[in-house]
């Protein structure tokens, strides 16, 4: 049984987004760094109920859109609107004290918005505010800003990147010039 003392509030569920079951969480917390099976907890009738996160994407600095497992429509998620969102305290401590936890994303496959495989994350450079994913692609390494990741699917260990037109071609051109 989940106890309130074992949880940390990360924000509040806002309104559903779209018709496929996504819902906004207003928060300053970054879910991208949480390793393992991610879940958020909500107090429903004095019982803390976990909801496993199928995928999520950062909408803005204070708004995350989450898709929760088995809640696949606007009608199924709207009951969460206005309720507090929690995560286990041990995950919050990890996030606050150990920024290197982002390295848990190493090994994830990055795909483009058309499901084309871009490459595999081999390292993460978080030495500056602009966090960069080091991605192995066609026997080379490219850098993709974390801010271009639109969603993370932990179960499949994949991330979807929305890259600007010509982004990958810049690396191809640079590598051909260097040879």
C-alpha positions in Angstrom: 0.0 0.0 0.0 1.3 3.4 -0.9 1.6 5.9 2.0 1.5 9.7 1.7 4.7 9.9 3.7 6.5 8.1 0.9 5.4 10.6 -1.8 6.5 14.0 -3.0 4.1 16.3 -4.8 5.5 17.3 -8.1 2.5 19.3 -9.4 -1.2 19.3 -10.3 -3.1 17.5 -13.0 -4.6 20.1 -15.3 -6.9 19.4 -18.2 -6.9 16.6 -20.8 -5.0 17.4 -24.0 -6.5 16.0 -27.2 -8.8 13.0 -27.4 -6.3 10.1 -27.0 -5.9 10.3 -23.2 -3.0 12.7 -22.7 -3.3 15.0 -19.7 -1.3 18.0 -18.6 0.6 18.2 -15.3 1.6 21.7 -14.2 5.1 21.1 -12.6 8.6 22.4 -12.4 9.8 18.8 -12.2 11.6 17.0 -15.2 10.3 13.5 -15.7 13.0 12.8 -18.3 15.5 11.9 -15.7 13.6 9.3 -13.9 14.9 5.8 -14.5 12.9 2.6 -14.6 9.2 2.2 -14.8 7.8 5.7 -14.3 4.5 6.2 -12.5 2.7 9.1 -10.9 0.4 8.8 -7.9 -2.9 10.5 -7.3 -5.0 10.6 -4.1 -8.4 9.3 -5.0 -10.9 9.0 -2.2 -8.1 8.9 0.4 -6.3 6.1 -1.4 -3.0 6.7 -3.2 -3.4 5.2 -6.7 -0.4 4.7 -9.0 -0.7 5.4 -12.8 2.0 4.0 -15.0 3.3 6.5 -17.6 3.1 5.2 -21.1 4.8 8.3 -22.6 5.3 11.9 -21.8 6.5 15.1 -23.5 7.5 18.5 -22.2 5.0 21.1 -23.5 6.7 24.0 -21.8 9.0 24.7 -18.9 6.1 24.2 -16.4 3.8 21.8 -18.3 4.3 18.1 -19.1 1.8 16.1 -21.2 1.5 12.5 -20.0 -0.2 9.5 -21.4 -1.1 7.1 -18.7 -1.5 3.3 -19.3 -5.0 2.1 -19.9 -6.5 5.6 -20.0 -6.9 6.1 -23.7 -9.5 8.8 -24.0 -10.3 12.3 -22.8 -13.3 11.0 -20.8 -11.1 8.4 -19.0 -8.5 11.0 -17.8 -10.6 14.0 -17.0 -11.4 12.8 -13.5 -7.7 13.6 -12.6 -8.1 17.3 -13.5 -7.3 19.4 -10.4 -5.9 16.6 -8.4 -2.3 16.7 -7.0 0.3 14.6 -8.8 3.0 12.7 -6.7 6.0 10.5 -7.3 7.8 8.3 -4.8 10.0 10.4 -2.5 13.1 8.2 -3.4 12.7 9.2 -7.0 12.4 12.9 -6.1 15.6 12.6 -3.9 17.4 11.0 -6.8 16.4 13.8 -9.1 17.3 16.6 -6.8 20.6 15.3 -5.5 22.1 13.4 -8.5 21.7 15.2 -11.8 23.7 12.4 -13.5 20.6 10.2 -13.3 19.9 11.3 -16.8 22.5 8.8 -17.8 19.8 6.2 -17.3 18.7 7.1 -20.8 21.9 5.7 -22.3 21.1 2.9 -24.6 17.7 4.3 -25.7 17.0 4.4 -29.4 16.1 7.8 -30.9 13.6 7.8 -33.7 12.4 10.7 -35.8 8.8 11.9 -36.0 8.3 9.5 -39.0 9.5 6.5 -37.0 12.9 6.4 -38.8 15.7 5.3 -36.5 18.2 8.1 -35.9 20.6 6.2 -33.6 21.4 5.1 -30.0 22.2 7.3 -27.1 25.8 6.5 -26.0 26.3 9.3 -23.5 24.7 12.4 -22.2 26.6 15.7 -21.8 24.9 17.6 -19.0 27.9 19.9 -18.2 26.0 22.9 -19.5 22.3 24.1 -19.2 21.8 22.8 -22.8 21.8 19.1 -22.2 23.1 17.1 -25.2 22.5 13.5 -26.1 25.5 11.9 -27.7 24.1 9.6 -30.3 25.8 6.8 -32.3 24.7 7.1 -35.9 26.2 5.3 -38.9 29.6 4.8 -37.3 29.7 8.4 -36.2 28.6 10.4 -33.2 26.1 13.3 -33.4 24.8 15.6 -30.7 21.1 16.1 -30.2 19.8 18.7 -27.7 17.5 17.1 -25.1 15.1 19.9 -25.7 14.3 18.4 -29.2 13.0 15.2 -27.6 9.2 15.3 -27.8 8.5 12.0 -26.0 10.1 9.1 -24.1 8.7 5.6 -24.2 10.4 3.9 -21.3 8.9 0.4 -21.9 10.4 0.4 -25.5 13.5 2.3 -24.5 12.9 4.8 -27.3 12.7 8.6 -27.6 11.1 10.5 -30.3 13.0 13.6 -31.6 11.5 16.4 -33.6 14.5 17.5 -35.5 14.5 20.6 -37.7 14.6 20.1 -41.5 18.2 19.5 -42.6 19.6 18.8 -39.0 21.0 15.3 -39.9 22.2 16.5 -43.3 24.4 19.0 -41.5 26.3 16.2 -39.9 26.6 14.3 -43.2 28.0 17.4 -44.9 30.4 18.1 -42.1 31.7 14.5 -42.0 32.2 14.4 -45.8 34.2 17.6 -45.7 36.4 16.3 -42.9 37.4 13.2 -44.8 
